[in-house]
Amino acid sequence: MKYQTKGTCSTSIDLEVENGIIKFVQFVGGCNGNLKGISSLVTGMSVDDAISKLKGIRCGFKTTSCPDQLANALEQYKNGSLS
């Protein structure tokens, strides 16, 4: 699945989810090392756990962040609007 981010340095997120478990996450653009770390940390995590940990994180003065955008993507996946 591909999610187009909004309001972040990264431009999109590629992700795979299987049976409610995050199998793969890759951010396009953004802070390379930090986003590789986030991807590594959430791989193997349940979608619900990742959403609860990442939702609402802000980056500086922005109203969102790359982790928050990942939570948004996962919420859309759960709601069936991202496939």
LINHU-V510439 format. One record per residue. N is the residue number from 1. RES is the residue in one letter. PHI is phi as a letter, one per 40 degrees, with the letter a starting at -180 (999 if undefined). Layout:
n & res & phi
N & RES & PHI
N & RES & PHI
//
This chain:
n & res & phi
1 & M & 999
2 & K & b
3 & Y & b
4 & Q & c
5 & T & c
6 & K & b
7 & G & g
8 & T & b
9 & C & c
10 & S & c
11 & T & b
12 & S & a
13 & I & b
14 & D & c
15 & L & a
16 & E & b
17 & V & b
18 & E & b
19 & N & f
20 & G & g
21 & I & b
22 & I & c
23 & K & b
24 & F & a
25 & V & a
26 & Q & a
27 & F & c
28 & V & b
29 & G & g
30 & G & g
31 & C & c
32 & N & d
33 & G & c
34 & N & c
35 & L & c
36 & K & c
37 & G & c
38 & I & c
39 & S & d
40 & S & c
41 & L & c
42 & V & c
43 & T & c
44 & G & g
45 & M & c
46 & S & c
47 & V & d
48 & D & c
49 & D & c
50 & A & c
51 & I & d
52 & S & c
53 & K & c
54 & L & b
55 & K & c
56 & G & g
57 & I & c
58 & R & b
59 & C & b
60 & G & f
61 & F & c
62 & K & c
63 & T & c
64 & T & a
65 & S & a
66 & C & c
67 & P & c
68 & D & c
69 & Q & c
70 & L & c
71 & A & c
72 & N & c
73 & A & c
74 & L & c
75 & E & c
76 & Q & c
77 & Y & d
78 & K & c
79 & N & c
80 & G & g
81 & S & c
82 & L & b
83 & S & b
//
